[in-house]
Amino acid sequence: MKHSLKIVIVLLSMFLLTQLVGLAVIDSYSPVVSQVTTEENVTFNVTTYNLPYGTEPDKNISQKDYLWTIIVSLIIAISLIFFLMKFRAELFLRLWFLFVITLALGITFNAFLKPLPYASSIALAIALPLALIKVFNRNTLVHNFTEVLIYPGIAAIFVPLLNIWTAIIIFLIISVYDIYAVWHSGFMQQMAKYQIKTLKVFSGFFVPYMGKKERALLEKAKKRKGKLKEVKIKVNVAILGGGDVVFPIMLAGVVLGVFGIWAAITISLGATAALALLLLFSQKGKFYPAMPFITAGCFAALALVHLIF
C-alpha cells in the first residue's frame, strides 16, 4: 500500500517550506567582503558572514580541509549517537539535542531579527523555550514547526565551508551511507525507533495519522460515552529524517552564492520532486534511504542550473 496523498502533500509541503526558509536564512548571512590594511600598509580582503554565537568560519582553514573536517565530524557524531544509544544515556542525548536545537533556532531567528538591537540575544530568548518544549514535552505542532526552522540554521553554519564540488562529494558519501544504514545494517531504523519511543525527541518531520479502520473505531468509541479510554487504536507515523532535509538546503545555499536565487530554488525543486516520487511509490510501513533519491534530484537540478544559468 502506498502512502496516502494527504500525508505525501503534508511532508512535501514541510520539506519545501524548509528549503525556502533555508535559502532566506542563508541569504541573510551572505558573505561581506571588506578591505583591511595592516600597520605595514598591506591591504587584503576579509570575508565575513556575520554568523552569531561563535559559528563564524575560521578564515585560516581552506574549504578542502573543511571537507575532511565535516566528514570526520559526521563519523564521530554517528558513532557517538550509537554509543549513547547502546548505554541508554537518554538525559545526555536530550541535553545534546537541546543545545543543538537552541543554537540552530537562534541562528534562524537572528537572521530575521538582525535589524533589531541585541538581535542575537532576543533570538536565543525565543529559541530556548521552543527547544525545551520540543525536547522535554512532546508536542507534534511544536515539533514540526521547529523542524522547519532548525535545518536552515544548521545549513547556514555549513554553507560557508563548502563549494559545489565538496558538496557533491558529501552528497555521494551520505547517499552510500544511507543505503547501508537503512537496507543493510538497519541502524537508521534502530535510531528512529529509539528516538521516537525512548528518547521522545526525533530529528526529522513526524506526522502521526490513522487509517480508515482506526478512524472508524475512534468514531464508535466517541459515541459510547466513557469507553474512549478503553479502546486501543493504532496510530501510524510518517517520518522524514533531518539529514534528508538539511543537505539539500546546504547544496542550494552553495548554488545561491554562485548562480543566484533562481538557480538555488531550482535545486530545492529538484530535491522536492525526487522526494515526491519516493513518497508516492514507496510502500507504507517500510524504511527507505531517501538521500540517494534526493541526491539524484539535486544532481539533475544542478545539471539544469549549469545549462541555464
TORZAMAR-222409 format. One record per residue (C-alpha): x, y, z; residue in one letter. Coordinates in steps of 0.2 Angstrom, whole numbers, padded with zeros to 4 digits, always signed. Example, Ala and Ser with C-alpha at 12.3 -4.5 7.8 and 13.67 -1.06 7.14 Angstrom:
residues 2
+0062-0022+0039A
+0068-0005+0036S
//
This chain:
residues 309
+0000+0000+0000M
+0007+0017-0005K
+0006+0032+0007H
-0010+0042+0006S
-0009+0058-0005L
-0013+0069+0010K
+0002+0063+0020I
+0013+0065+0005V
+0007+0083+0002I
+0010+0087+0021V
+0028+0080+0021L
+0032+0088+0004L
+0025+0105+0010S
+0035+0105+0026M
+0050+0099+0016F
+0049+0113+0003L
+0044+0126+0015L
+0060+0122+0025T
+0071+0123+0009Q
+0064+0140+0005L
+0066+0147+0023V
+0084+0140+0022G
+0088+0150+0007L
+0081+0166+0015A
+0092+0162+0031V
+0107+0158+0021I
+0105+0174+0010D
+0104+0185+0026S
+0121+0178+0030Y
+0128+0182+0013S
+0147+0185+0013P
+0153+0203+0016V
+0170+0207+0008V
+0179+0221+0016S
+0197+0228+0014Q
+0209+0228+0029V
+0225+0237+0029T
+0239+0232+0041T
+0252+0243+0050E
+0264+0238+0037E
+0252+0246+0024N
+0247+0229+0016V
+0229+0228+0011T
+0219+0212+0009F
+0201+0206+0008N
+0192+0199+0023V
+0176+0189+0021T
+0164+0188+0035T
+0146+0180+0036Y
+0141+0189+0052N
+0135+0172+0060L
+0131+0173+0078P
+0136+0163+0094Y
+0154+0160+0088G
+0149+0150+0072T
+0159+0161+0060E
+0170+0150+0049P
+0189+0150+0053D
+0197+0161+0039K
+0213+0151+0040N
+0206+0135+0035I
+0203+0130+0017S
+0187+0123+0010Q
+0197+0107+0006K
+0202+0105+0024D
+0184+0109+0029Y
+0178+0094+0019L
+0188+0082+0029W
+0183+0091+0045T
+0164+0089+0040I
+0166+0070+0036I
+0176+0066+0052V
+0163+0076+0062S
+0149+0066+0054L
+0158+0050+0058I
+0161+0055+0076I
+0143+0061+0078A
+0135+0045+0071I
+0147+0034+0082S
+0143+0044+0097L
+0124+0043+0095I
+0126+0024+0093F
+0137+0023+0108F
+0125+0033+0119L
+0110+0023+0112M
+0118+0007+0117K
+0121+0013+0135F
+0104+0022+0136R
+0111+0039+0140A
+0094+0047+0137E
+0097+0063+0148L
+0114+0067+0140F
+0106+0064+0122L
+0092+0076+0127R
+0104+0089+0133L
+0114+0087+0117W
+0098+0089+0107F
+0093+0104+0117L
+0109+0113+0114F
+0109+0110+0095V
+0091+0114+0093I
+0093+0130+0103T
+0108+0135+0093L
+0100+0132+0076A
+0084+0140+0081L
+0094+0155+0087G
+0104+0157+0071I
+0087+0156+0061T
+0078+0169+0072F
+0093+0180+0072N
+0093+0180+0053A
+0076+0189+0053F
+0079+0200+0068L
+0096+0207+0063K
+0090+0225+0061P
+0085+0225+0079L
+0097+0229+0093P
+0103+0214+0103Y
+0095+0203+0090A
+0106+0188+0094S
+0100+0188+0112S
+0082+0190+0108I
+0084+0176+0095A
+0090+0165+0109L
+0076+0170+0121A
+0064+0164+0108I
+0073+0149+0104A
+0076+0142+0121L
+0058+0139+0126P
+0053+0131+0110L
+0068+0120+0112A
+0063+0115+0129L
+0045+0111+0124I
+0052+0101+0109K
+0064+0091+0120V
+0055+0088+0136F
+0037+0090+0132N
+0032+0081+0115R
+0020+0092+0105N
+0018+0087+0087T
+0014+0105+0081L
+0029+0112+0090V
+0040+0098+0084H
+0036+0101+0066N
+0036+0120+0067F
+0053+0120+0075T
+0060+0107+0062E
+0056+0120+0048V
+0067+0132+0057L
+0081+0121+0064I
+0088+0115+0047Y
+0090+0132+0040P
+0101+0137+0055G
+0111+0121+0054I
+0114+0124+0035A
+0119+0142+0037A
+0134+0136+0048I
+0140+0124+0034F
+0137+0133+0018V
+0152+0145+0020P
+0163+0129+0022L
+0158+0121+0006L
+0159+0124-0013N
+0150+0114-0026I
+0162+0100-0028W
+0164+0097-0009T
+0145+0097-0008A
+0144+0084-0022I
+0157+0073-0013I
+0147+0074+0004I
+0131+0070-0005F
+0139+0055-0013L
+0146+0049+0004I
+0130+0052+0013I
+0120+0043+0000S
+0131+0027+0001V
+0130+0028+0020Y
+0111+0030+0020D
+0109+0015+0008I
+0120+0004+0020Y
+0112+0011+0036A
+0094+0008+0030V
+0095-0008+0019W
+0110-0017+0026H
+0114-0013+0045S
+0096-0007+0049G
+0105+0007+0060F
+0093+0021+0054M
+0078+0011+0059Q
+0085+0007+0076Q
+0089+0026+0078M
+0072+0032+0073A
+0063+0020+0084K
+0074+0024+0099Y
+0072+0042+0096Q
+0053+0041+0095I
+0049+0028+0108K
+0063+0030+0121T
+0071+0047+0119L
+0054+0055+0113K
+0064+0068+0103V
+0065+0064+0084F
+0077+0073+0072S
+0065+0075+0057G
+0047+0078+0052F
+0035+0067+0062F
+0017+0066+0056V
+0005+0054+0065P
-0010+0048+0056Y
-0024+0035+0057M
-0031+0023+0043G
-0049+0021+0039K
-0051+0006+0051K
-0043+0016+0066E
-0054+0032+0062R
-0070+0021+0062A
-0065+0013+0079L
-0062+0031+0086L
-0079+0037+0080E
-0088+0022+0088K
-0078+0025+0104A
-0084+0043+0104K
-0102+0038+0103K
-0100+0026+0118R
-0098+0038+0132K
-0085+0033+0145G
-0077+0020+0133K
-0065+0031+0124L
-0050+0027+0136K
-0054+0008+0134E
-0051+0007+0115V
-0034+0004+0109K
-0031+0012+0092I
-0015+0010+0082K
-0008+0027+0076V
+0004+0026+0061N
+0018+0038+0059V
+0026+0045+0043A
+0043+0052+0046I
+0057+0060+0036L
+0074+0061+0043G
+0083+0078+0047G
+0098+0074+0036G
+0086+0072+0021D
+0080+0089+0024V
+0096+0099+0028V
+0108+0093+0015F
+0098+0099+0000P
+0097+0116+0009I
+0116+0116+0010M
+0118+0112-0009L
+0105+0125-0013A
+0114+0138-0002G
+0131+0135-0011V
+0122+0137-0028V
+0114+0153-0021L
+0131+0161-0019G
+0137+0155-0036V
+0122+0157-0048F
+0109+0167-0038G
+0092+0164-0031I
+0083+0156-0045W
+0097+0143-0048A
+0096+0139-0029A
+0077+0137-0030I
+0079+0125-0044T
+0090+0114-0033I
+0076+0115-0020S
+0063+0110-0033L
+0074+0096-0039G
+0075+0089-0022A
+0057+0091-0018T
+0052+0082-0035A
+0064+0067-0031A
+0056+0066-0013L
+0039+0066-0021A
+0042+0052-0032L
+0050+0042-0017L
+0034+0045-0006L
+0022+0041-0020L
+0029+0025-0025F
+0036+0019-0008S
+0027+0006+0002Q
+0019+0011+0019K
+0027+0003+0034G
+0044+0001+0025K
+0060+0011+0028F
+0069+0019+0013Y
+0085+0028+0011P
+0079+0045+0005A
+0096+0053+0002M
+0100+0043-0014P
+0084+0049-0022F
+0086+0067-0016I
+0104+0067-0022T
+0098+0061-0039A
+0085+0075-0039G
+0098+0088-0034C
+0111+0082-0046F
+0098+0083-0060A
+0094+0101-0055A
+0112+0105-0054L
+0115+0100-0072A
+0100+0110-0077L
+0107+0125-0067V
+0124+0123-0077H
+0114+0123-0093L
+0103+0138-0090I
+0112+0149-0078F
//
